[in-house]
Amino acid sequence: MGKDPIRINISNLAEEITELSSGDKILLNGIIYTARDAAHEKIISALDNNETPPFPIKNSVIYYVGPSPARPDQVIGSAGPTTSYRMDSFTPQLMDQGLKATIGKGPRSPKVIEAIQRNRGAYFAAIGGAAALISDSIKSSETIAYPELGPEAVRKLEVDDFPAIVAIDSKGNDLYTSH
């Protein structure tokens, strides 16, 4: 059956991340931010122009998602992960700025894995096809930047027991290539 999931408070992630191993099941609790391709371009542009990004990059977690609209009785609509490789050109710079982890689906490039190792970060895989389960773990959602991007706007999400798997740990062990 495997081990029970490891509960992680995101505010302690920087201290706990080196204890996680590729393949660990985790439950994230706290604040995460959403961003996809277009938002990443804007965040990187802000950093390149010495402007303040829309959220503190250091020790943060970015979830690659473009949620569907929420129904009246929901905090957020379907919130399944986006394919991560589309953000690979942006991720090393963000990791070098202190980003601790990203959440998405699918493998990452060697440059991203190197940035994860260099910065003692991680990559978490959310379970594709489990958008309803993931949506239930999101307790609040607030658009904080780039509303013109619609579902790709940057959101601040409060999550409670957000399910994920450590796909790439801080040592560079990669679940996608080791199993």
N, C-alpha and C positions, 0 to 999 in steps of 0.2 A: 504494500500500500504506500510506502514512502513516509517521509517525515511530515509532521504538521507544518503548515505555513508559518513563516517567521513574520511576526507583526513588527512593522517599522514605523516609527514616528519620523516624518520627513525632516523635522527640525533637528533630529539627531543623526540623520543619514550620513553626514560627513564623518562622524566618529565610527559608525557601524558598517560602512560600506566595504571596508577591507576584510570584514569577517564573512561576507557573503561569498558563496561559491556558485559558479555556473551550474544551473539546474535547480537551485533552491527555489521553492515556492514562497512567495512573499505576499503580504497584505500591507499596502501603503496607507498611511493615515496622515492627514495634514493638507497643505496647500501645494498644488501642482499648477503649471501653466500650460496652455495649449498653443501650438503653433505648427503650421504647415509651410509649404514652399513660399508662398507670397509673404507671409508674416516673417519668415526667416530672412528673406531678402531685405525687408524693412529694418529688422533688428540689427543685422550685420551692417547695413548702411548707417544706422544711428551710431554704432560702435566705431565704424571707420571715420565718422565725422565728429568724433568726440562728443556725441550727444548722449543723453541719458536714455537707456533702453526702457521699454514700458514696464519692466519688472526687474528686480534685482537678480542678475545672472548668477552671482556667487551662491553656491550651495543650493541652487534651485533644481527642479525637475521639469522637463518639458515632455508633454504628451502629444504625440503626433496624431491629431484627430480633427475632423471637421464635423462636429455633431449636427444631426438633423434638428429642425425646430422642435421645441418642447410642446407637448399638448398642454392644455390649461392646468391639468393636475400634476404636471411633472416639472422637475427642476431643469431637466435637459432632455433632449430627444435621444435617439440612438447615438451611442458614442463609442463605436468600435475603432480600433487602431488603423492608422494609415501605414502603407508600406514605407519603411524607414530609409531605404537607400536614397530616396529623393531628397533627403536632407543631409546626405553625407558630405556634400561640398561645404556646408555651413558648420557642421558639428565640431570639427577640430578647433576652430576659432572660438566657439562658445565654450568648449571644454577648457581651453586655455584661459578663458575669462573667469573660470571657476564653476561652470555648470557641473553638477554632480552626476546627473543621470538623465537618460532619455527613455521614453516608453514608445514602442511601436510594434511593428511586426516585420519579420524577415531579417535576413542577414545584413551585416554592415561591412563596409570596405576596410581594407587593411589600414588606411589612414585614420579612420575612426577608431579602430581597435588600438592603434598606437596612441592616439590622444586619450583614450580611456585609461590605458596603462600609465601614461605620463602624468595624468592628473588624478590618478586613483579614483576613477569614477566607475560607472557601470551603465549597462544597457539592459533594460527590462523589456521582455516581450509580453504584450497583452494578448489575450486569446482572441484571435479573429473568429467571428461568428458568435461571439458572446456579448454583443453590444448591449443587449437588455440587461444582462447581469452587471456589466460595467456601469451602465447608467444608474442602476440601483445604488451603487457605491458612491455616487456623486451627490453630495448633500447641498452644495450651493454652486452656482455658476454666475459669473459676472464678466461681461465684456469690458476689458480694460484698455484695449488699443486696437486701432485699425478697423473700426466697425464697418468701413466701406468694403471690407473683404468678406462680409457675410459670414458663412459658416467657418471661414478660415481666419476670422478675427482672433486676436489673442484674448483668451479667457483666463480668469483666475478661478480654479476649481477647488473646493474643499472636498476631500475624499475621506471615506471611512471604510476601511478594509477593501481597498481597490486591489483586485487580484492580478498578480503578474508572476512571471518567472524570470529569474536572473539568467539572461541569455549570454551576456559577456560580463565577466567579473573584473575586478580591479587589477587582476594579474594578467588579463587578456585571454583567459580560458573562454572559448567560444562554443556554446551549446550546438550551434549550427554545423560546426566542423568536427566536433568530438564524438558525436553520436550518429 
